[in-house]
């Protein structure tokens, strides 16, 4: 049984400290998963910041990709929260099907971690993004293809898609995508192979999905560092439906690396110094957000895990239909998508009051999440 339970929470807040790095664990699908979160110094309780997932490569860890990517500095400068999850046995379920590869429910885990970040830090759920290195890039593409959560945009550095993931890709929306890849990558070959698709295959998939023009605008970026053995060719595919641009930063001569990294432990081959991948990714992400809401149930029935009774004056009574329900969480957000209230109930009674009386008259949405379902309904104050 898949269950969302917060098990551990240790935050390094000290008096006078301007920012914080947080370690946490989450129980999902019978496994205890862990992660690192970076909160910028501008974060305060009640803030509603964007969230960026940064996924490590195969054999790496959350702390490795945090160091390699330098995303903490970018989060600090741009007011978003960065989260670095750990894959099972330092890998991700990329649907590659190779012996010994992870079979964990990573799509479900990342979705559960979004809920956890929402409950703990009141993240802006319309501005959730995923990027990653190598296998973490593969995983970001899978999230864009298969997750029932709305990722506003994704990016991949030195990672494409497995053949299985490519064939199973059925995106639920037009997806803004940035791909950064070295032409001399000997681990994830630019031209594909060993059960993986080429960079061009992946770009073409997203170009078709987003109804972009098939011919990009190509610009050779300035060769700022002439000693790094590489240059960057920018390929922009636009205009696209819903402005979901696809960008390829083709690192000519670049290796299996995170461009701009100062770490020598990130990969193999030339590290391009003409761009800083994390800054390029955030600049891309910051232009996108998800719709306020995508699926709202107007009416509930006994098939759902709960019912809502309007008691008047902005008071609603949530009634559980299943007496065996182990726990649930819910959030209230307004028409702009701003989260105004969130609750996590571990051992609930069969009913629970929701009080909107302290808020202005208008339309609100309740997002209910339990072990068995996630449902969003409209409430009127």
N, C-alpha and C positions, 0 to 999 in steps of 0.2 A: 504494500500500500504506500502510495506516495504521500508524504506528509511534510508540511512546512513548519519547522520549529526552530526558533532561535535558541542556540545552545550556549553560546559563549560570546561575550562582548567586553573587550578591554580597550579603552581609549587612552591615548597618551596625552591627555590635557593637563597642562600645568599652568599655574598662575603666571600671566605675562607671556605665555607662549602664543605666537600669532597664528599657527596652523596646527593641524593634528593628523597623525597617521593612526589608523584604527585597524586592529585585527579582529576578525570574527569567524564564526563557524555556523553552518546551516545544515540541518538534517534534511536530506532529500532522497527519496527512492531507496531508503535503507542504508544510505551512505552518509557519513559526516564529511561535509565539504567545507573548505576554508577559503578565505579571501583577505585582501588588504584593501582598505579604503583611505583615500587622501581627501581631507577637507581643507579647502583654501581658507586663508585667514579672514576673508570677508564673510564666511558662512556664520550664520547665527540661527539658533532654534527658531523655526517659523519661516526661514528662508525657503524658497522653492527653486533650487538650482538644477541645471541640466546634469545628466549623468552620462559618463563615457566609460564603457567597458573596454579594457585593454587586455587582450588574451595572449598568453605566452605561447612560444613555439614548443614543438615536441622536445622532450627532455629538459625543458626550462621550467621555471616556477614563477609565481606571482612576483616575488622579490626581484628575480632576474629581469623580467620584462619591465618592471618599474624602473630599474636602473638603466637598462638599455634604451628605453624609449624617452626617458626624461619627461614623462607626461605630468609629473607633479608640478614642475615649473610652469608648464602650459596651463594647468588647472589653476594654479595660483594667480597667474596673470590675467585669466579670462573668466573667473568666477564659475567654475563647474566642478563637480565631484568626479574623481577618477576612482574606479574600482578595478582591482586586479584579482580575478578568481584563479584558483588552482584547478587544473584538470586532474582526473583520476590517474595516478601513476605518471604524472607529468605529461599527460597527453589529452587530446580531445577526441570525441567521437565524430570524426569527419566523414563517416559512412564510406570509408575506403575499403573496408572488408579484408584488410590484410591480417594475417595471423598475429595475435598478440595486441592488436589495436584495441583502443577503448570502445566498450559497448555501453558506456554510461548514458543515462538520459540527460545529456548536457543541454539540450534545448529546454527541457523542463526545468533543469537547475537554474539556468540563466533567467528564465521567466520568474521562478520563485525568488531569485536574488533581486530582481526588479521590485517585487512586492516588499522584500525585506528593506531595501534602500528607501522605499516610499514610507514604510512605517517608522524607520529610524530617523530619516533625514528629510522627509517631506519633499522628495525630488519632484521635479516637473516631469510628469509621466508622458508629456507630449514631446519631450526633448531627451529621448534616450537613444544612445548611439553605441555601435560596437565596432572596434577595430582590433587587429591582431597581427602577429608576426608568424609567418610560416603556417603551422597547423592552426594557430590562432586566427590567421586570415581565412583559412578553409572554414573554420567554425563560424566566423562572421558572415561568410557567404551563406552557410546553412541557416543561420538565424534569419537572414533576409529572405530566404526561400521558404522556410518551413515554420517559423515561430508564429504563434497566434498573437504575440505582442506586437505593437507597432514600433518598429525601429525607424527613427526619422531619417537615418542615413547610415551607411556602413563603409568601412575602408579595410583594405587588405594590403599588407606589406610582405612581399615574398611568399605569398600563398595563393593558390588558385582554388579549384574544386576537384574533388574526386569524381570519377566517372559516374558512380552511383548517385552522389549528391546532385550532380549536374542533371542527370536524367530524372531525378525526383523533384527538381526545382519547380514549384508552382507558387510564385510570389502572389501575395494578396493585395499588393499595391504597386504603384510605380516607385522604384527604389533608387534614390541617389546613391551612386557608387564611385568610390575612388580606389584605383588599383595602382600600387607602386611596386615596380618589379625590375630587377636587374637582368640585362640580356646575357650576362655571364654567370648567372646563378646555376651552380652545379648540383644543388640540392633539390630545388623545385624548378626544373628546367623551364625557361621562358616558352619553349615550344611544346611543352607537355611531355607525356610519357610516364611509364611505371604506374599506370592506373589513375593518372591525373590529367586534367584538361590543360590546354595551352592558355596563355594569357589572352590571346586573340579570341579563343573560344568563349572565355568567360566575359570578355568585354562585349562580344557580339550578342551573348545571351541578354545582358542588361540593356544594351542598345535596342534590341528588338522588344524587350519587355516594356521599355519606357517610350517606345515610338520615337527614338532619336534619329537624326540623319546618320547614315552609315559612314559618311566621310567626315573625319574630324577636322577641327582647326588645329594645325600643328605649329608649335612654337619651340624653338631651341632656347632653353633657359640659359642665362649667363653662366659661363664657366668660371665661377668665383675662385674655386680652388683648382689650380692647374696641376697639382701633384697627386690627386686622388685616383687617377686612372679611369675617370668616368665623367660623363656629362648627362644632362637630363633633357629629354624631349617631352614636352607637354602636349597631350592629345585631348582636346575637349570636344565631346559629342553633345551638341545642343543646337536648336531648342528641342526640348523633350516635353512629353505630356506631364502636367503638374510641375513643370520646371525641374524634373528629376534628372539633372545632368549626370552624365557619366564622364569621368576623367581618368585617363591613364597617364601616369608619370613614368615614362620608359627610361630607365637608368642605363644608358649605353655604356657597357663595360662594368656595370655594377655587379656585385656578388650577392650572396644570400645574406643580406645585411639590412639593418634599419638605418636609412640615410640620416646623416647628421649626428649619429650616436658617437659618444666619446668612449663607449665601452668596447673592449676588444673581445668580449665573451659572447657577443650577440649572434655571431654567425661566421661565415666563411667567405673570403674574397674581399674585393675592394669595397670600402665604405664611402659612399658619395658624401662630399662635404659642401656641395653647391646648394642643397636644400636641407631643411630640418623636417623630417617626415611628420613628427608630432604636430608641429605648427601648421604644416600644409593640411593635415587631416582636420585639425580643429577649425581652421579657416573655412574649410569645406563644410564641415558639420554645422557650423554656426548659422548657416543660411537656411536650415531646414527644421521643420517641426511637424508632428503628426496632427491630424484633425483633433478637435476637442473630444469627440467621442465617435466611435464607429459602429457600435451595436448596442441598442437600448431596448429593453423589454418593456412594453407598455403594460402588459398584464402578466400576472403570475398565476400559477396553479399548483396543484398538489404534487406535480412531477418535479417541481423545483425544490431546493433544499430549504426554502423559507417563503413566507408570505409577509406582506406589509399591510398594516392597518393604519389608516389616517385617523388620529384621535382629535385633530383640529388644532388650531393655533400653532401650527408648525411642529407638532409632536407626532411622531410615527412610532408604531410598535412593530418591531421585527419579531416574527414568530417562526421558530424552527419547526420544520416538518419531520425531522429525523431526531428522535431522542438519543440516538447513539452518536450524534455528531460530536467529534472530539474537540472542535474548536474552529474558529473562523476569524477573519479580519474584514473590515470594511472601511471605505474611504468615501468622503463627501467632497465633490468638486463642483465649481460653478460653471457658468457657460463659457468662460474664458479658458477653462481647463485648470484653473488654480485649485490646488488641494486646500480645503479649509478645515478639514477634520479627518482624523484617522484613528481607528481603534483596533486592537488585537485582543481577542477573547480566547483564552486557553481552555477554561472549564465553564462554559456558558450555561445559564438556565435556558428554559425553552423559549423565553421571550426577552427582549431587550429594547429599551426605549431610545429613540434617536431624536434629539432636540434641535430643531432648526429655528426655534423662536428667537434666538439672539442674532439671527442674520436678517438681511434685508429681504423684502418680498421678491419673489422671482422663481426661476427654474433652477433646480439643482439635480445632480446625478449621484446615485449611490452605487459604488462598485463593491459587490459582495464576493469574497473569495473563501472557499472552504476546501477540504481535501477532495471533494467530489466535483466541484464546479466553480466557475467564475461567471458572474452575471452583473450587468449594469442596468439599472432602472432609473426612470425619471421621477423626481419628487417636486412638489409645488409648495412653496412657502407662502 
